[in-house]
Amino acid sequence: VDAWQALLDKYGTRNFDELLAPAIQFAEEGYLVQPRVAMEWQLGAEKLKASKRGRRLFLKNGQPLQAGDTHRQPGLAKALRAIAAKGAKGFYSGPVAEDLVQSLQRAGGLHTAEDFSRLRGSWSGPVASAYRDHEVIECPPNGQGFMVSIMLNVLNNFSAETLDPFGAEALHLQIEAQRLASADRDRFFDEFYDTADSAEMLQEMLSADYAELLAKRIDRTAAMPGNRDKTTRNGGDTTYIAVADRDGNAISLMNSLYYPFGSGLISEEYGILLHNRGSAFVIDGPASRRIEPGKRPVHTIIPAMLIRNGRPELVCGVVGAEHQPGGQVRTISAIVDAGLNPQQALDLPRVFHDHDVVLTESGIDDAVKRRLHALGHRTAESPTPLGAGQAIWIDAQG
């Protein structure tokens, strides 16, 4: 919420009262549950059943809501009204914060009112890299946006003609680039993040020379042996928003609870559902990931933007936890290399390399799967969609 406030203060043209009015109305009067949301609702069913408030607020007769059901959250509407009236202070202090602190303490948490009142968002410079004739803008660590930059840098070493989005060869290159970038991401966060060498190491990993070395490790005719990453497709309660206006302003924004229904912890009075991004911390492990006061965990969310000739041209993002880098690269490559429009690119079936298995969405052609198998990839069909996405292409000539 503090990030919303900071963005509004610096770039906004409307006030919180106007901006939150639709959300307040949906929370009070209800909204229709859509099919995709209903599917995700099933994933958090057991977590919700374990909580009295979860059962009351998010289940119907003890079961997840179905497509076409109406869902209301009147308590949340009250919290949104407090934010509309007082801005971020309406969330981090006063009755809403008191409800959150008391609910957490009753659950065994060590949170205090001061933890909420002193929280501030932080402005940081983006991670910038080049892909073809575009500048790619990603959020810096503690996010994994630099993983997309590494993948695109690697793909820069292959001609656009080889990246037919409907063929197995493009998927093979993207899978291998993801495996290499995943290993670098883990190495960076385990060894270099939050150290004196952090900036230098990140700059080295984003260099064209380093990408060329990685690209040489990819065999166009065979998958790399062994499991080279530690990814896992956890999470899935992330919302991506792309906005562009007639004045040339654009925003690429993500909010996330991480796992379906986050932690499953819900504040008592206002019914605010709390995330579980803290699960990315460790107790015993690398110092960069260790839980400590005031520290922010490594996270997966990666809103993106492509710039050309100094102007935003593509605002895009995909959701789906660890799937995001591969899904985003597939979308960007399909638009930039193959000339697909954003809807066509987002409609493409996706793949995800997960613990040495390539999960495929149901839309992947059988011939493509056979070719991936022949290249040495072990494939399995994903039981659920790997992710979703939104994108806006800004036509400067339009």
N, C-alpha and C positions, 0 to 999 in steps of 0.2 A: 504494500500500500504506500510505503514511503517512496518507492520508485515511481508509482503513478503520480504522486504529489510533485516529485522533482521534475518529471517530464512536463507536467501541466504548468508548473511555475515557469519553466524555461521556454517552452514551445507552444503551450496551449492557447486556444482562442475561446474556450468555454469553461464554465465552472463545474465543480464536482456535482452540484445539485442537478444541473442539466444532463451531465454525462451519465450519472447513475440512475436517472429516472426509469429507463427501460428495464434495468436489472431489478430495481425495486418493485416494479410492476410485475415482472415475471415471478419474483420470489413471493409476493403477496397473493397474486391471482392464480399463479400456476402456469406451467408451460407443458406442451405435449412432448412426451418422451419419443425420440426418433429411433428408428431401427438400430443404427450403429451404436447409439448411446445405450439402448436396451441390452445389446450384446455385451458391452463393457460392464454393465451393471451386474451381469451374472458373475463376472470374475471376482467381484468384491462381496459376494453374497455371504460367505461364511464369516468374513470379518465383521460385516454389519450385524449378523445374527448374534455375535458375541457381546454386543453392547445394547443396553436398554434404549439409549438415545438413537443408536443406529437402527434398531428395529422400528422405533417410532417415526423417525424422520425419513428413512430411506427404504423401508420395506412396506409391502402391502400384504396383509394377512400372512406375515412372516416370510414372504417371497419377494425377489427383486421385481421392480416395476417392469412392465412390458411395453412394447411399442404401442403408442396410442393412449397410455395412461397419462394422467395429469399429476405433476409433482409440484408441491408447494413448500416453501420454507419461510413462514412468517417471521420467525426469530431472526433469520438472516436479513430479512427486509429491514428490521429495526437497526441492525448493525450498519447496514448500508446507508440508512438515513442519518446515523451518527456521523459517518464519513462525509456524506453529502453536506452536512451542516458545519462540520469542524475540520474537514480535510483529514490528513493523516493522523492528527492529534485525536480525532474521534475514534481511532482504532487502537493507538498505542498508549492511550491514557484514558481515564474515566471508566464508565461502567463496562464497556466492551473488553478493555484490557483486564479489568478486575475479574470478569467472568472467565477469561482465558487462563489467567494465573491460578485462580481457585480451582478450576477444572483440572488443570495440569498437576497441581499439588495434590489433589485428591487421588489422582492416578499414580502418585509416587514421584512426580517430577520435582526438580529443584529450582524451578523458575521463580523469579521475583518480578514485582512491578517494575523495578529498575531495568531489568533485562529488556522489557518492552519499551519503556520510555526513552532509553538511550539508543535504540536501534536506528541506524541511518543507512540508506542506500549509498552506493559509491559510484561516482563517474570514473570511467576508465577508457583509455584509448582502444580502438579496435585492433584486431589482427587482420592485416591486409595482405593479400597475395594476388597474383595475376593468373587469370585463366583465359587463354586465347587473347582477345582484345578487350577483356573486361577486368576490372578490379573487383575482387571478392572481399567482402567485409564480413567478419565474424566477431563474436564476443570473445574476449581473452580468457585465459584461465582465471578463475577456477572452473570454467566450462571447457568443453572439449571441441569447441569450434575450430581450433587449429588442426584437428584431425581431418576436417573437410578440406582445409587448405593444403595439407600434405597430400591427400588423395588427388585433388585437382592438379597439384604440381606434378605428381607422377604421371597423370593422364596427359599432361601437356607434352609429354615425350612420345605420344602416339598420335597419329594423324586422326583428324575428325572422321575421315572416311571409314576408319576401322571401328568406329563406335556406333554402329547401327543399333538403336535401342531395342530392336525386336530380335536381335541375333544373340547367339551364345557367346560370341567372341567379346562383345562389349561387356557382357555380364562377367565373363572370366576376368577381364582386365580390372573391372571395378571390384570384384571379390578379392583379387590378389592385392590391389592397392589398399583395400580396407584392412586386410590382414597385416600388412606392413605398417599402416598408420596406427592400428590398434596397439601393436607392440611398442611403437614410439610413444604413444599416449601414456601407456602404463609405465614405461621407463621414465618419462618426464615427471609424472605425478609421484612415482615412488622415490626418485633420486634427486630431482632438481627443483620441483615446484616449491616456492616459498623459501628458496635459498639464494645466496649471493650470485649463483651462476644461472639463475632461472631465465633472465632476459636473454643472456648470451646463448644459452642452449636452445631456447625457443627460436631465436633468429637463425641459428644454424639449421634447425629442422625445417624451417620454412624457406630455405635458400634453394635456388634452381639447381645448384651443383649437387646438393644433397638429394634432391628429387631425381636427378639423373642417375645417381648411384642406386637408388631404390628401384627405379624403372629397369635397370639392368638385371636386377634379381628376379624379374618376372619372366617366366618362360611362356611364350605365346602358345606353346603346344602342350603344356602340362602344368597342373597345379603344383604349388610348392608343397613339399612333404611336411607332415607334422602339424601340430596345433600351435600356431604362432600368436594367438591372442587369448585374452581371458574374458571376452565379452559374454554377456548373457542377456537375454531379452526380458529383463525385469521392467516393471513400470508400465505406464500407459494412461495415466491420468493427467495428461498435459494438453493445454489449449494453446494453439498458435493463432495469431491475429496479424493479418497484413492489411495495411491501410495506405492509400495514396490520395492526395487531393489535387484540386485544379491549380493550386499555387506552387506545385512541385515538391510539397512536403511528403515524406513517406516514413512509415514506421514498420519495423519488423519486431514483433513482441511475443514473448512466451510467458505464461504462468503455469505452474505445475505443482501437483500434489505428489508426484512420482509414482508410487504403486497405485493400483485401483483403490480409490477412496483413501489414499494416503496412509496415515498411521491408523485410521479407524477411530482415533480419538476425536470426540465432538464436544464442544463447550456446552455447558448445561443450559444457560439461559438463551443464548443467541444461536445455538446450533451450528457454530462455525467448525468446519471439518479441517483438521490439521494435517499438514504434509508429513512425510517421513524421509525427507532429503538427508537427515542426519544419519540414515543407515549407511551412507557412503563413508562415514568415519570408521576408524579402527581403534581398538584399545591397545592391542599389541601389533605393531607393524611399523612401516616407514613413518618417520616423524612428520612428513608432509601431509599424511592422511590421518594422523592421530587426533582424537578429539581433545580440544582444549578450549578454555574460555575465550569468547569473542571470535572464534575461528569459523570460517565458512567451508562447508564440505565441497569436495569435487562433485560436479553435476554434469548431466548429459544435455541440457537444453541448449539449442543452438539456432536462434533466429539468424537469418542471413539477408544480405543485400548485394546486388551486383551493380557496379557503377561503370558507366562508359561516357567518356568525354566530360567527366566531372559531374555527371547527373545520374541519379538513381534510375536504373532501367528495369531491374527485376527485384521484387520484394518477395521472399519465399521462405518457407520452412516446412518441415515434416515433423510429425510427432511419433512416438513409439520408442522412448528410452534409447537403448544402445543401437537401435536400428537407425536412428536419425542421421548419422554421418553418411552411411551408404545410401539411404533413401534420398537425402538431399543431393548427393553427387549425381545419382541417377537422374533426378529431376533437372538439375542444372545442365548436365551433359545433353540430355534429350532436347532441351530448349536451345542451347548455344551451338551444339555440334550437329544436331539433326534438324533443327528448324521447327520442332514441334511447338504448338502453342501451349500455354500453361495447363489448360484442361487436358489436352492430349498427354502431356508429360506426366501429370498427376494420375491419369488413368492407367499408366503403364503398370503391369504387374511387377512386383518387387521380389528381391531375394535378400537374404541376410545370412552372413557367415557366423555361425554360433557354435562354439566348441567343436570345431572341425566338421560340422555338418552345415550344408547350405540349405536353409529353409527357403522354400519357394511358395509364392502365393498361387492360388488355384488357376490364375490366368496365364501362367507360364506354359507355353506350348510344349507338348510331349517331345517333339523333335529337339527343342532347345534343351530340355532336361537330359535327353540321351546324349547330346553333344557335351554338356557339362560333365556328365558321368564319364564320357570317353576322355575328357581332359584330366580326369582324376578327382573330380569333386564328388563327395558323397552327398546326395540330395535327399530331402524329405519334405513333404508338403506341410506347410504351416497350418495348424487347425484353425487359426484366426488370421484376419488381415494383419500385416506387419506394421502398418501405420497409416496415418492420414496426412494430408497436406493442404496448404493453401498457397496461392501465388498471385501476384499482380504484375503484368508486363506493362510498362509505361512507354507509350509510343511518343517520343519527343516530336515526331513529325505530324502526329494526329491532330 
